[in-house]
Amino acid sequence: MRFRIDSADHDLTIRFEPAGQSHIIAPGDHVLIAWEPWSELTTADFDEALATGYVRHSPDEIALCAPVGHFQRVWLSSGAEFDPGC
């Protein structure tokens, strides 16, 4: 799955779980996120939030966690790849 996160009128912090790494997006900027599979793990033995992944947000922060068996890839608006550590 791929999606884009934009910051509208103030800095927006994106936190990448479970690593806890973060990146700040300036107003008018964006990042592209991809959750890509790397394993055929079964989700039966995992908490539902971890099994399905999540996007949690508040006005100043977004927390992302890829589903079990997936890793996160992140591209800044410049096209450079950012390593979220998870």
A tleap script that builds the chain and sets N, CA, C and O, in Angstrom:
source leaprc.protein.ff14SB
mol = sequence {
  NMET ARG PHE ARG ILE ASP SER ALA ASP HIE
  ASP LEU THR ILE ARG PHE GLU PRO ALA GLY
  GLN SER HIE ILE ILE ALA PRO GLY ASP HIE
  VAL LEU ILE ALA TRP GLU PRO TRP SER GLU
  LEU THR THR ALA ASP PHE ASP GLU ALA LEU
  ALA THR GLY TYR VAL ARG HIE SER PRO ASP
  GLU ILE ALA LEU CYS ALA PRO VAL GLY HIE
  PHE GLN ARG VAL TRP LEU SER SER GLY ALA
  GLU PHE ASP PRO GLY CCYS
}
set mol.1.N position { 0.844 -1.159 0.000 }
set mol.1.CA position { 0.000 0.000 0.000 }
set mol.1.C position { 0.902 1.238 0.000 }
set mol.1.O position { 1.926 1.284 0.682 }
set mol.2.N position { 0.494 2.230 -0.779 }
set mol.2.CA position { 1.221 3.503 -0.831 }
set mol.2.C position { 0.258 4.639 -0.544 }
set mol.2.O position { -0.901 4.610 -0.958 }
set mol.3.N position { 0.755 5.645 0.173 }
set mol.3.CA position { -0.062 6.823 0.445 }
set mol.3.C position { 0.833 8.037 0.667 }
set mol.3.O position { 2.039 7.909 0.881 }
set mol.4.N position { 0.226 9.202 0.613 }
set mol.4.CA position { 0.944 10.472 0.730 }
set mol.4.C position { 0.426 11.217 1.958 }
set mol.4.O position { -0.773 11.225 2.239 }
set mol.5.N position { 1.354 11.839 2.681 }
set mol.5.CA position { 0.989 12.666 3.829 }
set mol.5.C position { 1.470 14.082 3.551 }
set mol.5.O position { 2.644 14.305 3.258 }
set mol.6.N position { 0.549 15.037 3.647 }
set mol.6.CA position { 0.851 16.453 3.418 }
set mol.6.C position { 0.717 17.231 4.722 }
set mol.6.O position { -0.092 16.888 5.585 }
set mol.7.N position { 1.525 18.285 4.852 }
set mol.7.CA position { 1.378 19.216 5.965 }
set mol.7.C position { 0.751 20.487 5.421 }
set mol.7.O position { 1.238 21.048 4.440 }
set mol.8.N position { -0.312 20.943 6.041 }
set mol.8.CA position { -1.057 22.102 5.524 }
set mol.8.C position { -0.448 23.428 5.976 }
set mol.8.O position { 0.267 24.071 5.207 }
set mol.9.N position { -0.721 23.839 7.202 }
set mol.9.CA position { -0.335 25.188 7.609 }
set mol.9.C position { 0.614 25.257 8.803 }
set mol.9.O position { 0.892 26.350 9.299 }
set mol.10.N position { 1.118 24.116 9.275 }
set mol.10.CA position { 2.094 24.117 10.366 }
set mol.10.C position { 2.944 22.845 10.272 }
set mol.10.O position { 2.588 21.899 9.568 }
set mol.11.N position { 4.077 22.836 10.995 }
set mol.11.CA position { 4.932 21.655 11.002 }
set mol.11.C position { 4.145 20.434 11.472 }
set mol.11.O position { 3.320 20.519 12.382 }
set mol.12.N position { 4.414 19.310 10.839 }
set mol.12.CA position { 3.763 18.050 11.182 }
set mol.12.C position { 4.850 17.008 11.426 }
set mol.12.O position { 5.694 16.775 10.560 }
set mol.13.N position { 4.833 16.388 12.590 }
set mol.13.CA position { 5.801 15.343 12.916 }
set mol.13.C position { 5.215 13.992 12.542 }
set mol.13.O position { 4.082 13.669 12.900 }
set mol.14.N position { 6.003 13.205 11.815 }
set mol.14.CA position { 5.607 11.834 11.497 }
set mol.14.C position { 6.505 10.917 12.314 }
set mol.14.O position { 7.730 10.993 12.219 }
set mol.15.N position { 5.899 10.057 13.109 }
set mol.15.CA position { 6.625 9.115 13.941 }
set mol.15.C position { 6.437 7.723 13.361 }
set mol.15.O position { 5.313 7.299 13.089 }
set mol.16.N position { 7.544 7.015 13.173 }
set mol.16.CA position { 7.520 5.681 12.574 }
set mol.16.C position { 7.720 4.640 13.669 }
set mol.16.O position { 8.778 4.577 14.294 }
set mol.17.N position { 6.700 3.832 13.890 }
set mol.17.CA position { 6.751 2.791 14.923 }
set mol.17.C position { 7.031 1.440 14.272 }
set mol.17.O position { 6.647 1.242 13.119 }
set mol.18.N position { 7.663 0.532 14.938 }
set mol.18.CA position { 8.042 0.549 16.339 }
set mol.18.C position { 9.396 1.196 16.617 }
set mol.18.O position { 9.802 1.256 17.777 }
set mol.19.N position { 10.106 1.678 15.609 }
set mol.19.CA position { 11.450 2.226 15.806 }
set mol.19.C position { 11.456 3.540 16.582 }
set mol.19.O position { 12.438 3.845 17.260 }
set mol.20.N position { 10.388 4.320 16.498 }
set mol.20.CA position { 10.347 5.602 17.183 }
set mol.20.C position { 11.057 6.721 16.439 }
set mol.20.O position { 11.142 7.842 16.942 }
set mol.21.N position { 11.565 6.433 15.255 }
set mol.21.CA position { 12.212 7.456 14.416 }
set mol.21.C position { 11.163 8.484 13.990 }
set mol.21.O position { 9.995 8.134 13.826 }
set mol.22.N position { 11.559 9.739 13.810 }
set mol.22.CA position { 10.581 10.741 13.395 }
set mol.22.C position { 11.149 11.667 12.328 }
set mol.22.O position { 12.362 11.760 12.142 }
set mol.23.N position { 10.251 12.345 11.638 }
set mol.23.CA position { 10.609 13.314 10.596 }
set mol.23.C position { 9.570 14.428 10.632 }
set mol.23.O position { 8.374 14.168 10.769 }
set mol.24.N position { 10.035 15.675 10.508 }
set mol.24.CA position { 9.128 16.821 10.520 }
set mol.24.C position { 8.903 17.305 9.094 }
set mol.24.O position { 9.851 17.517 8.339 }
set mol.25.N position { 7.634 17.476 8.739 }
set mol.25.CA position { 7.256 18.005 7.426 }
set mol.25.C position { 6.871 19.472 7.615 }
set mol.25.O position { 6.024 19.798 8.448 }
set mol.26.N position { 7.493 20.342 6.844 }
set mol.26.CA position { 7.189 21.773 6.903 }
set mol.26.C position { 5.850 22.063 6.222 }
set mol.26.O position { 5.381 21.255 5.420 }
set mol.27.N position { 5.235 23.199 6.530 }
set mol.27.CA position { 3.971 23.562 5.874 }
set mol.27.C position { 4.093 23.522 4.349 }
set mol.27.O position { 5.049 24.048 3.780 }
set mol.28.N position { 3.116 22.894 3.699 }
set mol.28.CA position { 3.105 22.786 2.244 }
set mol.28.C position { 3.945 21.650 1.691 }
set mol.28.O position { 3.954 21.426 0.481 }
set mol.29.N position { 4.655 20.924 2.555 }
set mol.29.CA position { 5.518 19.827 2.112 }
set mol.29.C position { 4.777 18.493 2.252 }
set mol.29.O position { 3.674 18.445 2.796 }
set mol.30.N position { 5.390 17.414 1.761 }
set mol.30.CA position { 4.767 16.093 1.854 }
set mol.30.C position { 5.824 14.997 1.877 }
set mol.30.O position { 6.996 15.242 1.591 }
set mol.31.N position { 5.396 13.791 2.221 }
set mol.31.CA position { 6.204 12.577 2.101 }
set mol.31.C position { 5.331 11.501 1.471 }
set mol.31.O position { 4.104 11.550 1.559 }
set mol.32.N position { 5.969 10.543 0.843 }
set mol.32.CA position { 5.280 9.369 0.294 }
set mol.32.C position { 5.666 8.169 1.144 }
set mol.32.O position { 6.835 7.993 1.488 }
set mol.33.N position { 4.688 7.350 1.478 }
set mol.33.CA position { 4.889 6.183 2.331 }
set mol.33.C position { 4.484 4.933 1.560 }
set mol.33.O position { 3.481 4.928 0.848 }
set mol.34.N position { 5.281 3.868 1.712 }
set mol.34.CA position { 4.907 2.565 1.143 }
set mol.34.C position { 5.058 1.516 2.235 }
set mol.34.O position { 6.083 1.462 2.915 }
set mol.35.N position { 4.043 0.689 2.400 }
set mol.35.CA position { 4.126 -0.481 3.266 }
set mol.35.C position { 4.284 -1.673 2.334 }
set mol.35.O position { 3.341 -2.077 1.655 }
set mol.36.N position { 5.496 -2.230 2.313 }
set mol.36.CA position { 5.813 -3.303 1.367 }
set mol.36.C position { 6.035 -4.618 2.102 }
set mol.36.O position { 6.723 -4.647 3.122 }
set mol.37.N position { 5.455 -5.717 1.593 }
set mol.37.CA position { 5.611 -7.011 2.254 }
set mol.37.C position { 7.031 -7.550 2.117 }
set mol.37.O position { 7.670 -7.398 1.075 }
set mol.38.N position { 7.508 -8.176 3.176 }
set mol.38.CA position { 8.804 -8.845 3.139 }
set mol.38.C position { 8.701 -10.277 3.644 }
set mol.38.O position { 9.664 -11.038 3.545 }
set mol.39.N position { 7.548 -10.652 4.183 }
set mol.39.CA position { 7.407 -11.976 4.777 }
set mol.39.C position { 5.975 -12.476 4.623 }
set mol.39.O position { 5.047 -11.693 4.420 }
set mol.40.N position { 5.817 -13.764 4.720 }
set mol.40.CA position { 4.489 -14.379 4.682 }
set mol.40.C position { 4.017 -14.713 6.090 }
set mol.40.O position { 3.295 -15.691 6.287 }
set mol.41.N position { 4.421 -13.906 7.075 }
set mol.41.CA position { 4.017 -14.155 8.461 }
set mol.41.C position { 2.503 -14.185 8.584 }
set mol.41.O position { 1.794 -13.459 7.887 }
set mol.42.N position { 2.029 -15.021 9.465 }
set mol.42.CA position { 0.602 -15.025 9.764 }
set mol.42.C position { 0.319 -13.985 10.840 }
set mol.42.O position { 1.145 -13.778 11.729 }
set mol.43.N position { -0.814 -13.341 10.772 }
set mol.43.CA position { -1.152 -12.312 11.748 }
set mol.43.C position { -1.963 -12.862 12.917 }
set mol.43.O position { -2.341 -12.105 13.810 }
set mol.44.N position { -2.233 -14.151 12.928 }
set mol.44.CA position { -3.117 -14.749 13.938 }
set mol.44.C position { -2.603 -14.578 15.364 }
set mol.44.O position { -3.400 -14.464 16.295 }
set mol.45.N position { -1.281 -14.559 15.550 }
set mol.45.CA position { -0.721 -14.501 16.897 }
set mol.45.C position { -0.366 -13.088 17.347 }
set mol.45.O position { 0.293 -12.921 18.373 }
set mol.46.N position { -0.787 -12.075 16.608 }
set mol.46.CA position { -0.408 -10.705 16.924 }
set mol.46.C position { -1.615 -9.871 17.325 }
set mol.46.O position { -2.741 -10.135 16.903 }
set mol.47.N position { -1.360 -8.866 18.142 }
set mol.47.CA position { -2.366 -7.862 18.476 }
set mol.47.C position { -2.924 -7.287 17.178 }
set mol.47.O position { -2.178 -7.112 16.215 }
set mol.48.N position { -4.213 -6.992 17.135 }
set mol.48.CA position { -4.856 -6.533 15.893 }
set mol.48.C position { -4.200 -5.283 15.319 }
set mol.48.O position { -4.029 -5.186 14.104 }
set mol.49.N position { -3.827 -4.318 16.174 }
set mol.49.CA position { -3.200 -3.083 15.681 }
set mol.49.C position { -1.878 -3.376 14.989 }
set mol.49.O position { -1.557 -2.752 13.978 }
set mol.50.N position { -1.103 -4.324 15.525 }
set mol.50.CA position { 0.162 -4.675 14.883 }
set mol.50.C position { -0.072 -5.499 13.628 }
set mol.50.O position { 0.632 -5.333 12.632 }
set mol.51.N position { -1.055 -6.384 13.671 }
set mol.51.CA position { -1.330 -7.244 12.528 }
set mol.51.C position { -1.775 -6.443 11.316 }
set mol.51.O position { -1.377 -6.745 10.190 }
set mol.52.N position { -2.593 -5.429 11.537 }
set mol.52.CA position { -3.138 -4.655 10.420 }
set mol.52.C position { -2.377 -3.371 10.153 }
set mol.52.O position { -2.585 -2.734 9.121 }
set mol.53.N position { -1.493 -2.979 11.070 }
set mol.53.CA position { -0.820 -1.694 10.968 }
set mol.53.C position { -1.762 -0.592 11.414 }
set mol.53.O position { -2.951 -0.828 11.629 }
set mol.54.N position { -1.228 0.611 11.554 }
set mol.54.CA position { -2.105 1.716 11.948 }
set mol.54.C position { -1.557 3.069 11.527 }
set mol.54.O position { -0.361 3.243 11.293 }
set mol.55.N position { -2.471 4.010 11.443 }
set mol.55.CA position { -2.174 5.425 11.265 }
set mol.55.C position { -2.941 6.128 12.375 }
set mol.55.O position { -4.172 6.113 12.390 }
set mol.56.N position { -2.221 6.739 13.296 }
set mol.56.CA position { -2.854 7.487 14.393 }
set mol.56.C position { -2.455 8.945 14.249 }
set mol.56.O position { -1.296 9.249 13.964 }
set mol.57.N position { -3.393 9.834 14.440 }
set mol.57.CA position { -3.055 11.239 14.214 }
set mol.57.C position { -3.633 12.169 15.267 }
set mol.57.O position { -4.652 11.891 15.898 }
set mol.58.N position { -2.939 13.280 15.424 }
set mol.58.CA position { -3.386 14.410 16.227 }
set mol.58.C position { -3.074 15.639 15.372 }
set mol.58.O position { -2.501 15.488 14.293 }
set mol.59.N position { -3.423 16.830 15.807 }
set mol.59.CA position { -3.161 18.003 14.964 }
set mol.59.C position { -1.686 18.211 14.597 }
set mol.59.O position { -1.388 18.752 13.533 }
set mol.60.N position { -0.755 17.781 15.477 }
set mol.60.CA position { 0.663 18.048 15.231 }
set mol.60.C position { 1.500 16.813 14.926 }
set mol.60.O position { 2.688 16.938 14.629 }
set mol.61.N position { 0.907 15.620 14.993 }
set mol.61.CA position { 1.701 14.402 14.831 }
set mol.61.C position { 0.885 13.285 14.195 }
set mol.61.O position { -0.321 13.163 14.413 }
set mol.62.N position { 1.583 12.471 13.398 }
set mol.62.CA position { 1.013 11.247 12.843 }
set mol.62.C position { 1.956 10.108 13.207 }
set mol.62.O position { 3.164 10.211 12.992 }
set mol.63.N position { 1.419 9.028 13.753 }
set mol.63.CA position { 2.208 7.839 14.064 }
set mol.63.C position { 1.811 6.743 13.085 }
set mol.63.O position { 0.626 6.484 12.876 }
set mol.64.N position { 2.815 6.100 12.488 }
set mol.64.CA position { 2.583 5.050 11.499 }
set mol.64.C position { 3.247 3.759 11.943 }
set mol.64.O position { 4.375 3.768 12.435 }
set mol.65.N position { 2.550 2.660 11.768 }
set mol.65.CA position { 3.124 1.344 12.017 }
set mol.65.C position { 2.653 0.424 10.895 }
set mol.65.O position { 1.453 0.222 10.710 }
set mol.66.N position { 3.593 -0.124 10.157 }
set mol.66.CA position { 3.250 -1.020 9.049 }
set mol.66.C position { 2.697 -2.336 9.598 }
set mol.66.O position { 3.039 -2.728 10.713 }
set mol.67.N position { 1.852 -3.017 8.833 }
set mol.67.CA position { 1.326 -4.315 9.266 }
set mol.67.C position { 2.444 -5.343 9.454 }
set mol.67.O position { 3.527 -5.204 8.886 }
set mol.68.N position { 2.174 -6.365 10.250 }
set mol.68.CA position { 3.112 -7.465 10.431 }
set mol.68.C position { 3.498 -8.016 9.063 }
set mol.68.O position { 2.646 -8.181 8.190 }
set mol.69.N position { 4.792 -8.301 8.880 }
set mol.69.CA position { 5.268 -8.848 7.615 }
set mol.69.C position { 5.528 -7.795 6.552 }
set mol.69.O position { 5.797 -8.139 5.401 }
set mol.70.N position { 5.454 -6.517 6.911 }
set mol.70.CA position { 5.703 -5.409 5.990 }
set mol.70.C position { 6.769 -4.481 6.573 }
set mol.70.O position { 6.971 -4.445 7.786 }
set mol.71.N position { 7.433 -3.749 5.720 }
set mol.71.CA position { 8.318 -2.702 6.197 }
set mol.71.C position { 7.896 -1.390 5.559 }
set mol.71.O position { 7.176 -1.368 4.561 }
set mol.72.N position { 8.361 -0.292 6.157 }
set mol.72.CA position { 7.981 1.031 5.672 }
set mol.72.C position { 9.104 1.620 4.827 }
set mol.72.O position { 10.272 1.594 5.214 }
set mol.73.N position { 8.734 2.144 3.680 }
set mol.73.CA position { 9.661 2.929 2.863 }
set mol.73.C position { 9.089 4.337 2.785 }
set mol.73.O position { 7.877 4.522 2.682 }
set mol.74.N position { 9.979 5.331 2.835 }
set mol.74.CA position { 9.555 6.726 2.891 }
set mol.74.C position { 10.387 7.540 1.911 }
set mol.74.O position { 11.611 7.426 1.865 }
set mol.75.N position { 9.691 8.372 1.120 }
set mol.75.CA position { 10.364 9.292 0.213 }
set mol.75.C position { 9.962 10.716 0.559 }
set mol.75.O position { 8.778 11.021 0.698 }
set mol.76.N position { 10.956 11.582 0.696 }
set mol.76.CA position { 10.699 12.997 0.940 }
set mol.76.C position { 10.237 13.645 -0.353 }
set mol.76.O position { 10.370 13.050 -1.422 }
set mol.77.N position { 9.701 14.845 -0.273 }
set mol.77.CA position { 9.214 15.525 -1.479 }
set mol.77.C position { 10.335 15.790 -2.475 }
set mol.77.O position { 10.069 15.971 -3.663 }
set mol.78.N position { 11.584 15.817 -2.013 }
set mol.78.CA position { 12.734 16.009 -2.905 }
set mol.78.C position { 13.017 14.768 -3.740 }
set mol.78.O position { 13.776 14.827 -4.708 }
set mol.79.N position { 12.404 13.636 -3.365 }
set mol.79.CA position { 12.651 12.368 -4.043 }
set mol.79.C position { 13.649 11.495 -3.301 }
set mol.79.O position { 13.798 10.315 -3.618 }
set mol.80.N position { 14.342 12.073 -2.300 }
set mol.80.CA position { 15.306 11.306 -1.511 }
set mol.80.C position { 14.567 10.325 -0.607 }
set mol.80.O position { 13.497 10.630 -0.079 }
set mol.81.N position { 15.158 9.138 -0.439 }
set mol.81.CA position { 14.545 8.154 0.447 }
set mol.81.C position { 15.007 8.403 1.880 }
set mol.81.O position { 16.177 8.699 2.121 }
set mol.82.N position { 14.083 8.281 2.821 }
set mol.82.CA position { 14.340 8.457 4.253 }
set mol.82.C position { 14.191 7.096 4.909 }
set mol.82.O position { 13.195 6.408 4.687 }
set mol.83.N position { 15.175 6.695 5.721 }
set mol.83.CA position { 15.112 5.393 6.389 }
set mol.83.C position { 14.424 5.540 7.744 }
set mol.83.O position { 15.003 6.115 8.666 }
set mol.84.N position { 13.196 5.027 7.882 }
set mol.84.CA position { 12.493 5.156 9.155 }
set mol.84.C position { 12.942 4.140 10.206 }
set mol.84.O position { 12.498 4.204 11.352 }
set mol.85.N position { 13.809 3.214 9.833 }
set mol.85.CA position { 14.324 2.244 10.789 }
set mol.85.C position { 13.382 1.103 11.113 }
set mol.85.O position { 13.609 0.370 12.076 }
set mol.86.N position { 12.321 0.937 10.321 }
set mol.86.CA position { 11.388 -0.167 10.595 }
set mol.86.C position { 10.664 -0.567 9.328 }
set mol.86.O position { 9.837 -1.478 9.351 }
savepdb mol mol.pdb
quit
